């Protein structure tokens, strides 16, 4: 079976893009927050961002602000960013280092890094008050392949059940040990679903991405995850190119010596619902976290990761990969914004997907399932 035959295997004949309201309706956007973002496991970044006790980041999930922090015993927590006294937001900085406590700036209620209330001025004067009854509200946290995931649902699905299709699939890439070398943040004036759908196909690559198409021919790929919340597959790196870089040369040593054979000549691209996209190359990896802000605005944060020993190599050239994807990303954001503008038209109506768009069609199907529409 050829790569193209494997690609179209997952194609659902008659699949169309979704109706206009899914990209323009504030009501549907609010429903997405509750049904998808607030019920499922969201990636909030790398475990290395919380390497020592007190290192924290404030992350947004479904409009909720959360403090992600590691306590003194090494356990990760995700606390809702509100004081149990009068609801004041505790942390206003996006990231930083806490000493040993989290203190409310309003009335000085103070919490240990594990969420216990340890200080509440004058509450000893309140009959029956017990600090044990007022810990910080906490969301579920899990770690996988060097990434941190948070679920804010009251009764979240077990992480092990949710991530099961991905267990072991990427272990050869040595992701937990990779070192972040660069970060970028983009504001995209488009619906978050358009960003995911664009990431999930390369039919647009010859017209939108001249640099990428030279290295990764859009007909070269095949998908190995074709249904459910995790989707994607690989593309072949066209010889004599060695990686997805502006020069076509490898910008770093292999991410892992475990990469053998075809893995050294392929790039893998996966979407992990509801907010993550992961790109794996022989010499580096990068990932994208999507934060839907409004029906027509999405924040995209991305980080490039390299082998921890890469800096010892005199040929280490991370900028070659960073610039390659910065150019490609900006091309993608522009076309997503133009798509959003067109879909706002009263004349827009769903159009048919081609077999080369099987993964966007599968993504739509999973999205509608999560929305309770299937």
C-alpha positions in Angstrom: 0.0 0.0 0.0 1.4 3.4 -1.0 1.6 6.4 1.3 -1.2 8.1 -0.6 -3.4 5.0 -0.2 -2.8 5.0 3.5 -3.6 8.7 3.6 -7.0 8.3 1.9 -7.9 5.2 4.0 -9.1 7.6 6.7 -10.9 9.9 4.3 -14.7 9.9 4.8 -16.4 10.3 1.5 -18.7 13.3 1.4 -17.0 15.1 4.3 -17.5 18.9 4.3 -16.2 21.8 6.2 -18.4 22.9 9.1 -21.1 25.5 8.9 -20.4 29.2 9.4 -21.7 29.5 13.0 -18.9 27.2 14.2 -16.4 29.9 13.4 -18.4 33.1 14.0 -20.9 32.4 16.8 -20.0 33.7 20.4 -22.6 31.2 21.7 -20.8 28.3 20.2 -17.5 29.6 21.3 -18.8 29.7 24.9 -20.1 26.2 24.5 -16.7 25.0 23.3 -15.1 26.3 26.4 -17.5 24.3 28.6 -17.8 21.1 26.6 -14.2 20.8 25.3 -11.6 22.9 27.0 -13.1 22.6 30.5 -13.6 18.9 30.3 -10.5 17.5 28.7 -6.7 17.5 29.3 -5.0 20.7 28.2 -1.2 20.9 27.8 0.3 23.8 29.8 3.9 23.5 28.8 7.1 21.6 29.6 7.9 19.9 32.9 11.2 21.7 32.9 9.4 25.0 33.4 8.7 23.7 36.9 12.1 22.1 37.7 12.4 23.3 41.3 10.0 24.1 44.1 8.2 27.4 43.8 8.7 27.9 40.0 5.3 28.7 38.7 3.3 29.7 35.6 -0.1 31.2 35.4 -2.1 29.5 32.6 -5.6 30.0 31.1 -7.9 27.1 30.5 -11.5 27.8 29.4 -11.3 31.3 30.9 -10.0 30.0 34.2 -6.7 31.3 35.6 -4.6 28.5 37.1 -1.3 28.6 39.0 0.9 25.6 38.0 3.6 25.1 40.6 5.8 22.3 42.0 5.8 22.0 45.8 8.7 21.2 48.1 8.1 17.5 47.9 8.4 17.6 44.1 4.7 17.2 43.4 3.1 19.4 40.7 -0.2 21.2 41.4 -2.6 23.4 39.4 -4.4 25.8 41.7 -7.3 28.0 40.7 -5.9 31.5 40.9 -8.4 32.7 43.6 -8.1 33.2 47.3 -10.5 31.2 49.5 -11.3 34.3 51.5 -13.0 36.7 49.1 -12.0 35.4 45.8 -9.1 37.7 45.0 -6.7 36.7 42.3 -3.5 35.5 43.9 -0.9 35.8 41.2 -0.9 38.5 38.4 2.6 37.7 37.0 2.6 35.2 34.1 5.5 33.3 35.7 8.1 33.5 38.4 9.5 31.9 41.5 7.6 31.7 44.8 9.7 31.4 48.0 7.7 29.0 50.2 4.2 30.3 50.1 1.4 31.9 48.0 0.0 34.9 49.7 -3.1 36.8 48.8 -2.3 40.5 48.2 -5.7 41.6 49.7 -5.9 40.3 53.3 -2.8 38.2 53.5 -4.3 34.7 53.6 -1.3 32.5 53.0 -1.0 29.1 51.4 1.8 26.5 51.3 3.0 25.4 47.9 0.8 22.2 48.3 -2.3 24.4 48.7 -2.8 24.2 52.4 -4.0 27.4 54.1 -1.4 28.2 56.7 -2.2 31.8 57.6 -5.4 33.7 57.9 -5.2 36.9 60.0 -7.8 37.3 62.7 -9.7 34.2 61.7 -8.9 32.7 65.0 -11.5 35.1 66.3 -14.2 33.3 64.2 -15.9 30.5 66.1 -15.4 27.2 64.4 -13.0 28.4 61.8 -10.6 25.6 60.7 -7.8 26.3 58.2 -8.0 22.7 57.0 -11.4 23.5 55.4 -10.0 26.2 53.1 -7.2 24.9 50.9 -6.8 26.3 47.4 -9.1 24.8 44.8 -7.1 22.4 42.7 -7.3 20.9 39.2 -6.0 17.5 38.1 -2.4 17.4 36.9 -0.4 14.8 34.9 3.0 14.6 33.2 3.8 12.7 30.0 6.9 12.8 27.8 8.2 15.9 29.5 4.9 17.8 29.2 2.4 18.9 31.8 -1.3 18.5 31.4 -4.2 20.0 33.4 -7.9 19.1 33.6 -10.2 21.5 35.4 -13.3 19.2 35.3 -15.0 18.2 38.5 -14.6 14.6 37.6 -11.9 14.3 35.0 -11.2 11.3 32.8 -8.2 9.4 34.1 -5.2 10.7 32.3 -3.9 7.2 31.7 -7.1 6.4 29.8 -7.1 9.6 27.8 -3.4 9.4 26.7 -3.4 5.6 26.1 -3.2 5.8 22.3 0.0 7.9 22.6 1.8 5.8 25.3 5.1 4.6 23.9 4.5 6.0 20.5 7.0 8.8 20.8 9.4 7.4 23.3 12.2 7.0 20.7 12.4 10.8 20.4 13.7 11.2 23.9 11.3 14.2 24.5 11.6 14.5 28.3 15.3 15.2 28.1 15.2 17.8 25.3 16.1 21.4 26.2 14.0 24.4 25.2 16.1 26.7 23.1 13.6 29.3 21.9 10.0 30.5 22.6 7.6 32.6 20.5 4.1 33.9 20.9 1.7 34.8 18.2 -1.7 36.5 18.1 -3.8 35.0 15.3 -7.0 36.8 14.3 -8.8 33.6 13.5 -10.9 30.9 15.2 -8.8 28.3 17.0 -10.3 25.5 14.9 -9.0 27.0 11.7 -5.5 26.9 13.2 -5.8 23.2 14.0 -7.3 22.4 10.6 -4.6 24.3 8.8 -1.9 22.4 10.8 -3.5 19.1 9.9 -3.0 19.2 6.1 -0.4 20.1 3.6 -2.5 20.4 0.5 -2.0 24.2 0.9 1.8 23.9 1.1 2.7 24.4 -2.6 0.9 27.7 -2.7 1.5 29.0 0.8 4.8 27.5 1.9 7.6 27.6 -0.8 10.3 27.1 1.7 8.6 24.1 3.4 7.5 22.5 0.1 11.2 22.3 -1.0 12.1 20.2 2.0 8.8 18.4 2.7 6.9 17.5 -0.5 3.2 17.5 0.4 2.5 14.2 -1.4 5.2 12.4 0.7 3.3 11.7 3.9 1.1 9.1 5.5 -1.1 9.2 8.6 -0.8 6.7 11.4 -3.4 8.2 13.7 -6.6 8.8 11.8 -9.4 8.9 14.4 -10.0 10.2 17.9 -8.4 13.1 19.8 -4.9 12.4 18.5 -4.3 12.7 14.8 -1.4 12.9 12.4 1.5 11.2 10.7 4.7 11.8 8.9 6.2 13.5 5.8 9.4 12.5 4.1 12.3 14.9 4.1 13.4 15.3 0.5 17.1 14.4 -0.2 19.6 16.0 -0.1 17.9 17.9 2.7 18.5 16.7 6.2 15.8 18.5 8.1 13.1 21.2 8.1 15.5 24.2 8.2 16.1 27.2 5.9 19.3 25.7 4.7 18.0 22.1 4.6 20.9 21.1 6.8 20.6 19.5 10.2 20.7 22.3 12.8 21.7 20.1 15.8 22.6 16.5 16.7 19.9 13.9 16.6 17.3 14.4 19.3 17.9 10.7 20.2 20.4 8.0 19.2 17.3 5.7 19.2 16.2 7.2 15.9 17.1 4.8 13.2 16.3 4.2 9.5 13.3 6.1 8.2 13.0 8.2 11.4 16.1 10.0 10.4 14.5 11.1 7.1 11.0 11.9 8.3 9.2 14.7 10.2 6.1 13.8 12.3 3.2 16.1 12.9 0.4 15.4 15.4 -2.5 17.3 17.0 -3.5 16.4 20.5 -7.0 17.7 21.3 -7.9 20.1 22.7 -5.0 22.6 22.6 -1.7 21.1 21.4 0.2 20.4 18.2 3.5 18.6 18.2 6.2 18.6 15.4 9.1 16.1 15.6 12.2 16.3 13.4 15.4 14.2 13.5 17.4 17.1 15.0 14.8 19.1 17.0 11.1 19.2 18.0 8.7 22.1 18.5 5.2 22.3 19.9 2.3 24.7 19.8 -0.2 25.5 22.5 -3.5 27.2 21.5 -5.5 29.4 23.7 -8.8 30.4 22.2 -9.4 34.0 23.3 -12.5 34.9 21.2 -14.4 33.5 18.3 -12.0 35.2 16.0 -8.8 35.4 18.1 -6.3 32.7 19.2 -3.0 32.9 21.1 -0.4 30.5 19.8 2.6 29.8 22.0 5.5 27.7 20.6 8.8 26.4 21.8 11.7 24.8 19.9 13.6 21.9 21.7 17.0 20.4 21.1 19.2 17.7 22.5 20.6 18.8 25.8 24.2 18.4 24.6 23.7 20.3 21.3 25.4 23.5 22.5 28.7 21.6 22.7 28.5 21.0 18.9 30.2 23.7 16.9 27.7 23.2 14.1 24.7 23.8 16.4 22.6 26.3 14.5 19.1 26.5 16.2 18.3 29.7 14.3 18.1 27.7 11.1 15.1 25.8 12.5 13.6 28.8 14.4 13.6 31.0 11.3 12.2 28.2 9.1 9.1 27.8 11.3 8.7 31.5 12.0 8.4 32.1 8.3 6.1 29.1 7.9 4.0 30.0 10.9 3.4 33.6 9.7 2.3 32.3 6.3 -0.1 30.0 8.1 -1.5 32.7 10.4 -2.1 35.0 7.4 -4.0 32.3 5.5 -6.0 31.4 8.7 -6.9 35.1 9.1 -8.0 35.3 5.5 -10.1 32.2 6.0 -11.7 33.7 9.0 -12.5 36.9 7.1 -14.1 34.8 4.2 -16.2 32.6 6.6 -17.7 35.8 8.1 -19.4 36.3 4.7 -23.1 35.6 4.5 -22.3 33.7 1.3 -20.0 31.2 3.0 -21.3 27.6 3.0 -19.5 24.3 3.8 -17.3 23.0 1.0 -16.1 19.5 0.3 -12.9 18.1 1.7 -10.5 16.2 -0.7 -8.8 13.0 0.2 -5.7 15.1 0.9 -7.6 16.7 3.7 -8.6 13.5 5.6 -7.0 14.6 8.9 -9.0 18.0 9.0 -12.1 15.9 8.3 -11.2 13.5 11.1 -10.5 16.5 13.4 -13.9 18.0 12.7 -15.5 14.6 13.4 -13.8 14.4 16.8 -14.6 18.0 17.6 -18.3 17.5 16.9 -18.2 14.3 19.0 -16.8 16.4 21.9 -19.5 19.0 21.3 -22.2 16.3 21.5 -23.2 16.8 17.9 -22.3 13.3 16.6 
